[in-house]
Amino acid sequence: MGAQLRVYRRRIRSTKSMAKITRAMELIATTRITKAQRAAEAAGPYAREITRAVSALASRVSDHPLLTESENPTRAAVLVITSDKGLAGAFSANVLKEAESLTQLLREQGKEVLTYMVGRKGAAFYKFRDRPLEGQWEGFTERPTYAHAQEIGSALIEKFLADTSDGGVDEIHVVSTEFVSMLTQRAGTVRALPLEVEESDESELEAAHGSEPLPLYEFEPSAEEALDALLPQYVTNRIYFALLDASASQQASRRAAMKAATDNAEDLVKNLGRLANQARQAEITNELSEIVGGADALSAASAGSE
């Protein structure tokens, strides 16, 4: 019985130590969420203005390579943004599940899929299954920078501008996680190229811009050349925002996972404490029984000798 009590006490100590680690990781993730949100907010004004400028340009130019859809698309690139580290709940699993669904859909449409991966978790997933990757980037998913987005964007745009007979692609899709709130992160897919130009009515414009007048742009030397310069930056900016959103979502998912682990550890400590108390009470009861039994035996021996 004493051995069982020692086992419970050893498990309680180890579980308490684990709870301290998971609690510390929860606090670190909370701090990093705030930093990722601030980075997204700081990049917001530039993203809004370049989007408005590209929208104005796209309304005047209709035959730009980054705007024109292929009549018979046969190849598509899929950029998947996962994490470099684990202990983040189902963050990477949800993104990979979304990527699998998109890949299956594109193949059903008769398109060859080239996968580009961001994050060690996604790369390990594909490597374990012997699936090829057209390109991969690692080591910055928690703290992405604009330079990382430029590197990824340049590789994808170059692939898009190349002819399919030379290894190019007709479409580029981005699979990442949208940070909705501290409790909600949603994996989803957007088509980055070719750009989808949508017409908006007056109510939609009012909701997007409020009472601000729409900008009037003058293009020099031409709208086509301005679009040549702005579109790659616009695509890179979208990838950058996807990286920032994924970074915040990753930390939020890790925070939730570590909080759940801490709560489970505390519950386990309580259960083990009750079991340890029961084992200790049983041990005391057994010792008392042995003492009473010994006393009764001595009393009987004394009475017999008299």
N, C-alpha and C positions, 0 to 999 in steps of 0.2 A: 504493500500500500504506500509506503514511503517513496518507493521508486516512481509510482504514478504521480504523486504530488510533485516530485522534482521535475518530471516531464512537463507538467502543466506550467509550473513556474518558469521553466526555460522557454517555453513557447510564448508565454506572456511577455517576457523580456524582449525576445526577438521581434514580436509583433509590435510592441511599443517603439522599438528602434525603427522599424519599417514605417510606422505612422509618422514619425518625425521627418523621415526623408520625403515621403509623399507630401506632407504638409509644406515643407520647404519648396518642393518643386511646384506646388500649387501657387505659392506666393510669387515665385520667379515668373511663372507663366502669366500671372495677373499683371505684373509690371511690364512684361514684353507686349501684352495686348495693347496697353496704353500707348507704348512707343509706336507700334505699328499703326494704330489709329491716327496718331498725330502725323505720321509720315504721309498717310493717305489724305488727310485734311490739308496738309501743306502743298501737296501736288494737285489738289482739286481745282484751284483757279486756272492753272495752265491747261488742265485737261478740258475744262469747260470752254475756254476760249479757242483752243485748237479744234475742238469739235465743231464749234460754230463757224470757224473759218473754213474747215473742210466741207461742211454742209453747203456753205455759200459757193465754194468752188465747184463742188459736185453738181450743183444745179446748172452750171454753165458749161461743164465738160461732160460729155457722155461716152466718149470712146477711149478713155484712159485704160491702160492695161490692168490697173488695180481695181477698176470699177466694172470691167467687162466680164461677164460670165461666159464660160466656154459653152459652145452649143452641145458638145458631147463630152462632158467631163469623165475622165477615166482614172485619174490618180488624185488622191487627197492626202494631205499631211495633217496629223493630229498631234497637237502639243498638249501633254498631260503634266499637270503641276501637282506633285506629291511632296512629301516631307523627307528630310534627311535623317531624322531621328524618330524613334518609336515613342511609346508611352503617351500617345495622343488619341486614344480611343479608336474610333472607326474613321478617322480623318482620311488617311491614305486609302483605306479599303473602299470608302464611298466614292472617291475620285476614280479609282481603278474600275469599280463597277460601272460608273457612268461611261468611262472610256471604252469598256468592253461592249456596252450597249451601242455606243456610237459606231464603233468599228464594225459590229455585226450589221448595223443598218447601212453603212456605206458599202460594205461588201455585197449586200443584197441588191444594191443599186448598180452593181457591176463595176465598182471602183476599187482600185488597188490602194491600200492604206499604208502610209509610211508614218511610223510613230516616233515622235521626239519626246524625250522624257526629262523632266526636272525633278530632282530628288533621288536619294539613294534607295528609298523604300520602293518606288516604282521601278527603278532599274533592277533591283534585286528580284522583284516579282516577275519581270520579263526574263531575266537571266535564268531563274529557276525553271522556267517553262521553255527554255531554249527558243525564245522569240527574239527576232532581230530588232535593233533600235537604229534608226537613221541618224540620231544624234542624242546626246545626253549631257546634262549639266548638273553638278552637285556642289554642295558645301555652302550655299548661301540662302537656302529657303527660309531661314529664320530672320535674316537681315538682308533682304534683296536691295540692290541699288539700281539706279538708272543704267549704269554701265552694263550690268547683267542683262537687263532688258534689251539694250542695244545689241549686245552679242547675239541673243536669241532672235531678235527681230531681223537682224541682217541676214542670218542664216535662212530664215523662213522666207523673207522677201526675195532673196536670190533664187531660192528654189521655185518660188511662184513665177518669177519672171522668165525662168528657163523654159524651154520647150519640153513637152512631155517625152518626146523622143530622145532627149538628152538627159533624162532623169528628173525633169521638172514636175510640178504638180498643178492641178487646176483649182484646188480649194485648200484653205487652211482653217482648221478648227482648233479652238482652245478649250480644254477641259480643266476646270479649276473649281475652287470653292468660294462661294460668295459669303462674306461676313455680314449676316443680317443683324445679329445681336450677340450678347455674351452667351445666350442660351441656344441660339439657332445659327447654324452654318449649313449652307445648302450647296451641294455639288451640282454643277450645271455645265452646259456647252454653249459656246457662241461661235459664230463663223466670223473669223477675222478678215479673210480675203476670199473672194472679191467682196468689197464693201457693199452692204445692202443700203441703198438710198431709199428712204421712205418719205412719202409725201404726208405732211401734217396739215390738219385744218386749223382754223383760227383758235378754237378752244384749246387744242393741244399746245399750240404755240404760247397761248396765254398762260397755261399751266407751267410750261417749261421756263419761260422768261419773265413772267409777271407783267408788270407795267413797263418794263424796260423796252425801248425801241430796238428792233432788230438792227444789227450792224450793217452799214453800207461800206462795201469794200471796193477799192480801186486796185486793179491788178497790173503790175508792171514788172517785166515786159509783157507777160501774157498770163491768162488763167491756167493754161496748160503747163507752163514752166513752174508756176507757183504750186500747182498741184503735185508736180514731180518732186518738189522739195518738201511739201507738207505731209503727203500721204505716208512716206516711210516713218516720219516722226509720229504721226497719228497712230500707226500700227504699233510702233514701239511703246508709245504711251499706254495703249490698251493692254499690252503685255505687262508693262510695269505695274499697272493697277491690278491686274490679275495676280501678280506676284505679291503685292502688298495685301490684297484681300486674303490670299491663301496663307500668308504669314500670320495675319491676325486670327484667321479661322483655326489655324494649326494650334496657336497658343490657347485660344478659347477651348478647343477640344481637349488639349492637354490639361488645362485647368480643371475642366469638368471631370476628366478621367482621374486626376490625382485627388480631387475632392471626394469622389466616389470611393477611391482606394483608401483614403484616410478614414472616411466614415465606416467602411467595412472593417478596417483594422480595429477601430475603437469598439465596434460591436463584437468583434471576435475576442478582444481583451475582456469585455464584460462576460461573455459566455465562458471563456476559459477561467475567469475568476470564480464564477459560480461552480464550475466543475472542480476547481482546486479546493474551494471551501467544502464541497461535498466529500472530496477525497480526504481532506483533513479531518472533518467530522467523523467520517467512517473510521479513520485511523485512531482517533481519540476514543471512539466507542469500542473499538476492538481492544485497545489497551485497557480501558476500564473493565471490559468483560474478562480479560486475562487476570487483572488484579483481583476482581471479585471472585473469580474461579479459584485463584490461588489461596485467597483468604478462607474460602469455604473448605478447601482441601486441608488447610492447616487446622481449622476448627474441628473437622471430622477426625483428623489424626490425633489431636489432643484428647478428644472425648474417648476415642478408642483405647488410648494408653491408660486413661484413668479406670 
